[in-house]
């Protein structure tokens, strides 16, 4: 108890001289706020896909390619948008805990509004190549998976999928070249572990869907029962 009081006093003193700003508007965060202030959080461009509110869903990107049970994205993504700023902080500014926070935020919606916790057995993040992981220090998709796992009370694993080859960035590539870039780079390391399981595959941004399609193909080939997809963000 005394240790907690000392830590809280130290944190309060630290915040007095070095207040944490909101990543989106630079307002000083209040005691219960993390990374994003309440005002900016309420202004985030949510897709509402899990509620059936969006005119189109990500499932269209996979139609006729791989069978997926659902495709939901938390936020809409556009260049120069608030969502892009969050993704940039998550991936390139060492704000890995932001991924967990976004996972918890979306997890609460998925739990209360569509009871996703009853539809999934295991959460799996899209893996980074080991060289990229060493360079960045973490996998942003795994941190998003952690947040979802915490709220939905579904286990997650970073030991199921492996990225076998180092691929160049997907940015700027069209769908065909994105697919060529990733079509054979993923493999399943624990086929017995996922057999007959309903898998939730998660990633940061859904654009053409080539990476997620390649991962889904590998998972289904290893006899999981089904694959659903959730991303932090998606282009319209």
BELCOR-V591892 format. One record per backbone hydrogen bond with DSSP energy under -1.0 kcal/mol. NH is the residue of the N-H (numbers start at 1). CO is the residue of the C=O. Records with the same first field share a line. If there is no record, write none. Layout:
BEGIN
NH = CO, CO
END
This chain:
BEGIN
5 = 1
6 = 2
7 = 3
8 = 4
9 = 5
10 = 6
11 = 7
12 = 8
13 = 9
14 = 10
15 = 11
16 = 12
17 = 13
18 = 14
22 = 27
23 = 35
26 = 22
29 = 20
33 = 30
36 = 34
41 = 37
42 = 38
44 = 41
46 = 44
47 = 74
51 = 48
52 = 49
53 = 48
60 = 57
61 = 58
62 = 59
65 = 62
66 = 62
69 = 227
72 = 229
74 = 231
75 = 232
76 = 45
77 = 234
81 = 78
85 = 81
86 = 82
87 = 83
88 = 84
89 = 85
90 = 86
91 = 87
92 = 88
93 = 89
95 = 89
98 = 95
99 = 96
101 = 97
102 = 98
103 = 99
104 = 100
105 = 101
106 = 102
107 = 103
108 = 104
109 = 105
110 = 106
111 = 107
112 = 108
113 = 109
114 = 110
116 = 110
118 = 115
119 = 116
121 = 198
122 = 198
123 = 155
124 = 200
126 = 202
133 = 129
134 = 130
135 = 131
136 = 132
137 = 133
143 = 139
144 = 140
145 = 141
146 = 142
147 = 143
148 = 144
149 = 145
150 = 146
151 = 147
152 = 148
153 = 149
157 = 123
162 = 187
164 = 185
173 = 170
178 = 174
179 = 175
180 = 176
181 = 177
182 = 178
183 = 179
185 = 182
187 = 162
189 = 160
194 = 190
196 = 223
197 = 194
199 = 226
200 = 122
201 = 228
202 = 124
203 = 230
206 = 233
213 = 209
214 = 210
215 = 211
216 = 212
217 = 213
218 = 214
219 = 215
220 = 216
221 = 217
223 = 220
224 = 219
225 = 197
226 = 197
228 = 199
229 = 70
230 = 201
231 = 72
232 = 203
233 = 204
234 = 75
235 = 206
END
